[in-house]
Amino acid sequence: EVAFISHNEIRVRIRPGVGRDLPLVVKVGEKSTLTPYSFSYDPPYIEELSPDSPNAEGDQLTIYGGNFGPTAILAGEVKILIGQRRYDSNLKMYTEWVNCTSYMGLPIWQQKGTGTPYLYCTFPRVLVGPKDVMISIAGQNTTSKATEGADGRIDGLFPRCQAEYYGQKEDAIFRGGDYENPITLQLQPDRDMCGDECTLASAKCKDSWNAENRTHDREECEELKHCTKFVDMNEDLVNCTVLTREDEYCRPCPGGSTCEVQTQFEAEPISMEGYWRFDMPVSPENCGDDYNERKHRTHCYDVLPCNPAIACEGDNTCAHGYTGEKCDFCCDMMHRYIKDDYGRKIPNPECWAGNKQIKYFRQYGECAPCPSNPWMIVAILLGGACFGGSIAYIMKKKHVSLGIFSIGVDYLQILALLSATKTPWPQVILDLYTWLSAFNFNINITAPECAFELAYEDKWRMIMAMPALMLGTVFIFNWVMVLLNKFVLNKRGKDIYAHSYRAFGIAVTIMYYIYLNLSMTALEVFNCSVIELEDPLTGELVSDGKQYMQETNWVCYEEGSLQVFLIPYAFVALALYTVGYPIFVASVLLPPESARKCREDQILRAQDLGYTRKTNPHCYEHRLKYGKLYYYYKPKCWYWSLVVLFRKFSIATISLMFRANATFQMCMIVLAIFISSVFQVKWQPFMSMSEHEEVLNDHKEAVEAFREEQERARGGSVSQGQKKLQLGGDAKLERAKTVVAAYFWNYNSVEIVLLSCSILVNLFGIMFESKFLKTNSVSYETLANITFVVIVTSLVYVICVIWSEIVVAIFPGLDCSHIQRLMDGFKHNADVDLTRNRAASSDVGMELNDLEFSSNPIFSGQSENILSKEDEDRLVKSHPDYINLTNTISDLQSQLRMAKKEKMSMGKRQGVKLAVTKFKRGFGKPGPKKAALDDHDSVGGFDMAKIMDEPEPEPVPEPGEKRSSAFGFENPMRAAKGGAEGKKG
């Protein structure tokens, strides 16, 4: 369309179009220009990019501007290129152009409803940072360059990483803003704080960076984090860490971390709750799949789960009481101070609240507050040990069996082991386990870390050295006593070394009780497992695949690790203690000769004999040295301590080696205890004091042979009547066994009950591990209360048994009378029978006056309070022992009369007097233990003078006379013994 024309000028309005170097021909009439002129439309230009911060992983881009052409046909081929900075192998920068292609096959040239054209394309994965945009329409190109202002704003295209990805532009610093202060963001939206100030070494290298050559001038700075000066929001000049020296691609946030999108700056991975972020030197091993796209950095990230998870609160911040990398340590005396960049010792900010130190120590794998007065706990434990030792000494003097004590300690040790599992026990149960661990000789209950600077490896070595210290103490004590006996007390011969066997026996016993703690501590070094934690965002398990020592979080089986350093010592400890001690016990108990001595000694023990060399000629020294290994068991099960040791070892191994999976661990413990309970029910190995009669009946031949040997040694013989009396063999024993109280106070029954409680508590632990049981829910609290009741009830049961079996023997004035009254209706007859049977079989013709009826007070010891005088007389008169005693006395009287007549007929009256003298001397000289009975002029209620002088038998006295024994009259076995020796005379 011609707007103006003259001889020299033509003005025309050309149609919309695009292109460059288009031919222009002017035609006037029939003539036209001979040579066409070039004509170009104005080039396209860019007014707006949307979005201006697209996703660097790939996004759609809309370009608004002008001169894009009126139609797609006129626009022709439209190209859009994204230019990004790259560096070649010589660190020379160049621009790499990336095509922005059509979206799902749609043309790049688009038109709004108003007819305004625009461009729409999809660009691929690009580097983070400012980008140039070049568009080409109909052969005309234009470029929009991104520029960065002095305030840090980017004008142009700036691809960024989106949520859960991270990546930085060239020379980006590690920023950290005050996100929670809206006033700060409003006043200074583009200013923030340095998120990671440079270390002293890195700050020294900040001037070494050569921006032109893109390298450090000093070689020692290459591996250090880059550093630059930065003015923060407070107008302070600080040295801040530089994250990267090149634009980089986005990478997914490591598992266990989050990358939140920030409006101010690009986000770096932040560890979530339960995780810790490590800055690892760049290498293919440390960076893995990120290496190729992060090798221009000095460090890459590795996010690992914390152990325990509650130690880390997120963003590399430790929970209260935790400190160190990955919050691996507790704020104990060892970690109250740290060193700064200058090597100076300064207070650890995580372990101090102002001027007050925060004290925590490791307990059950977590950091727990230190006791306010740890020395009070030590005093309580020492006091309890002294009290227990005193009770044990008194019981030993009174020959009271300690079997129930051993059963109770074994049970409490198993309960204390449950605290080592990862089961989420309620706090009240954990507190109960803590106090029960005292029976496991666990020094951690005293929290030594709260009082001393004590590293784990030092404490471990101290525990392992305990047996050596104990043996050294025994050795020194032994030789001190030897010197004392020889030079001060003037003893001679074997008396000088009389204490040595006892000292050795004490050492063996102590080793038995500390065996479990030693084994667990030695196995802790090998208690390594992979730490895994589920990422709450992806649901995937996060782990580095390495094994960590559960107690200390040391890396296992890596050169330089403290765990590797302790392995040789742990092998030695396992060989000496965990394996060596059972082998030693087996070498003592299993050889045939030793086994014979153990069985013989237990038969003597069932008769309350063998406490002196005279009454135990074959096994006395064996008892002193090794008696505690078989002391509690029947002769047929003398080896049972090996079974108990194997059970302890199995449970300790399961508790430590399967700790990573609490459910499987608890199931394995249940299996071990169940197998143990099956063997217990099958063999019934413990020899209760109420089972002595049964043991004697099971070994009649051995008892007879021993008694005959003792009589022959004294130059006498044993009559058939005496044998019958001494062996007992009363059918009334079966009646006593049926008593309900006898079952529950029997050592084997106690063991079964406690093993059952152990299984029940373990099953409760499996329930606590269930996902269906929510913490603090009604069902959770109910199960916690049930567990607490089961444990406490079992403890009360053990205390009652110990009270009735031990305390009453020491303090006869104390008894469980309330329990006794409950059982009055069905057991008083059995009580008397059982007491009489035990009295009839408790001696072998020696130490008869030394009898101590230490049976359970539930069965005896208070019978005079249960039976009336008439009932007691009736029961005594009907007892077979009473009838046998009467017949024996009658026989003795008849034989005495016949001897008198024979002597008188021969006129040898002097011989008769000699016989009378011998008969009187048959009782022996009264020893210190016999004095109380020998003061009487009668035995069994009979006057011996009358027996000697009267030709006719005296009437049998009534049972009520001279009630000085458990039968209600003088010991009938003494009468039998006297009668037998009178017969001999």
Phi, psi and omega in degrees: 000118183277124178264330182202142178216139175214183181295332185248351190210139174230126176248125180231156173256110182275157180287152177304144180185183181218159175133170179222153180055041176282142181288134179242119181239128177258128182234122178241115183065232180268359183253149177219165181296139181286323181247120180290144175267155178272139180225136179231137171288160176300140182291157177293156177221159185250128177256325186208143173244133182223121354281156178276348174233070182286174179287122181292346177280359181124132185199172175265142183233131176248131183241122176252146180176212181222168179061039178271357180100144182288330180222164179294328181291317179291326180295331178069217181282119181253128178235143175231127180238141177252122181258128180231151183281134176223163179236136179277187183295338178265013180062031174263132184282143173213165180257128177255126183260132182242134181288137169257109191263174181292153182264114176053039176083357179284149178293150179294321180283121180233164183222133177289172177296333179280355180095357180284126180280154174208170182245141184220124183211172177240126179252152184278192179295127182229172177287154174285144176126176182295142184229147171272144178239125179241129175242147180229116180232122178052041176083359179255132183247151172212149184232135175249115182264140176277134180235150179247123181281175180295333180274004178093355180289144178254125176254108182133196182281128182221086178296140179230167174277141178269187185304138178068019170230158178217151179177150186232158174277171181303133176063024177289141178261163179278100183264159174205114186259170176272082188293334187270001181251097183295331180294318179297317181292329180288318182283323183225074186293339184248011179243143182211193182251159175287127181274344181208096180289149184293148171286169181299318180294319180293323180297327179291340183260003184295331179274358180276346184285128178255104185295329182287315180273350180060036178216169174274143175284334180252129186295327183292348181268355187297321185269357179272155175298139180289153186220146177213165178279145184213135177261116184274185186292343177268012182063025177264141177269118183232162173266117186240145183290135175267128184281317184210154177253007178218154169297143185224159178285157174284143175232147179299145176298137177301150177303136183093001179230167178228147178236095182278143179284125179250148178276342184268320188204169179284138183274145171257160180301134177242125181296139178274175178300130181094001183228161178226134180263126177256142172263109185257139174303139185295124175196157178302326181290319183280325187263338178062232182293341181277353190300311185298332182254006176228012183287347175279349175276163174274336182219151171235174189255146172222118182254125184235151176288146177275157178227106003280164184296330183289351182290332184251126181266357182107155180056040178054044177241131182273148174290168182299126179096351180253155180203169177089175176297135182058017179053042184284342187243164176256159180280067178263189182295335182285335187240023180283342179234151174229173179248138179274188182296339180266003180082011180275146179276118182231156178299139177286115184298337179281348184243013178226137173244091188072238179261006182255128180281138175269120184247120176224155175220159185279128179214125182056036177082000179232165178270124181241151179300140177293145175299146182297329179221084182297332179293334177294321178296318178299317180296319180297316181294318178295319177297318177297321179295318179296317179297314179297320178296322178296315178299317180297321179296315180295319180296321178297318179296327182266005177060038177269133182295137177262015183301319181294327177295317179296319179297315180296318180296317179300319179294315180294327177294321178294317178299318180297329179295333182296339178292341181281351179280164178269015178294135180284070179296146172299154185299323181295325178290319178298319178298321178295317177299324181300314180288327178291336180294347175298327178287346176268005182055044181271112182286348180294340180295336179273356179050062181296335180295340180279346182246335183227158171278095188233112177283156183300317183296327177290318179295322179298315180294325178297317180295318180293337180274355182303313179299319178298319177296319180295314179295323177297320178296318179296318180298314180295316179300318182301312183284332173296317179292324177299312179296320179296315180295323187279317188257340181254311182271354176058041177277159182226157174065222183292339181297335180295325185251020184298330183277346188297318181295320179295318179299318178295319178297322177296318179298318179297320180293315179299319179298326179298319184280332179267001182302316184295315180295320178297318181295316179297318181294320178294321181286341179303328181297329181263004181277075182245143178205162178281130180269121181233145178212138183281130177288120183294341181274318185254341183079003180272153178281132181257127178193154175264001178080354179276156176263140181235143176290124190296327186281333187232349185066022172285146175290135184266145171059034173240140182301133180093350180285144177296332177297318177295324179297325183275348185302312179301319178295323180293321177297318178297317180296319178296319180294320184281318189258296187297318179261321185295318183294313175300324177296319177299315180298319179296321179293336179276321190266329192270331178305143186306315182295318178293320178298320178298318180295320180298315181294317179297319181295323179290328176294319176295322180295325178295337177263008182062039180235175173095014182271354177232162179294330181293318181273355181220065188294332186265333191232013186297309180294324177299321179293317182297320184278315190239007187302325183292346180281334181232007187302326190268357193245158178291158182304325181286344181240039183299340184271005193294340177297332174295322178295318179295319178297319179294323177296316178299314181298319180297313182293320178297317180295316180297317183299327185265318188280338180246030185291335183296330181240098187296322183295311178297322180299311181295322178296320179294322178295318177301318180298316181297316181291323180296315178299319178298319180292327177297314178296323180297314179295323182293315190258338180047063193283335187286143179254095177290160178295332178281354182256006180300319181298318179296320179297318179295320178295326179286344183229049183298316183297318180295322180293316180297315181298319180293319181293320178296322178298318180295321179293318178298323179296332179265000177086019181234191178221171182245127179284159180296324178296321180293318179302317182296321179293316187290323182283343178078262178066028184277133178292346179297341181300321180297325178295321180293328182295334183280353180292134182299318181298323180297327179293311186286341179258002175286137184302320179295323177293320178299316180298317180296316180299316182289323175295323177295320176296323178297316178298318182296317180296321177296321177296322175298322178298321176297322177295320178297331181282346183294141178288343181280351181256105182275139179300138178070008175282171180297316180295324178296312180294323178297313179296323178298317180295320179296317179299316180298317181296318180298314182295312182295320179298318178296322178294318178297320178299314178298317181297319180297318180295317178297320179301310184289330185269335188240302188299319181293329177291330181273318180240085185303338180290343179262135178207171177262062186298328181293325176290321182298318182296329179292335185256006184301326189289344187224003186228359189292327178294317180296328179301311182295316181300313183297318180296318182291320178299316181293325179292327182285345185236017187265005180212168181235033182092356177235150178055034181294326180284352184266010182298135174232115182275090184261021182292168184302131181295345175294330183266327188206185176090340179231022187297330180294341177274347183265315185261147173283166182298318181296316180295322181293317179297320180295318180293322181292319183292333181269356183285137180304324180297323179295317180296315179299320179299317180298314180297320181296317180295321178297316178298318180296320179294320179296315180296324180293320178295320179295321179294322179296313182298318181297318181290321181292321180296331180270355178074027182244064182293334178296327177295323179295318178299322178296324179294320179297318180298316179296321180298319179293325180283353179298339179281347180079165176289134183293122175277179181298330182275344182262352189302322185298324182271324184289349176293338180280155178266007182225156177232124181068020179089010183243139178276117185291331177298320179294322179299324183283325190261325185278134179286335184256150180293139176281150177299148178292128183294158177289152184296339184287347185280140173051062181274086181242008178228179182292343178276351184096352174217180184300152186309116183295332181290328177295320179298319179297318180297314179298320179297320181295319181286330174295321177298319178300317179295000000 
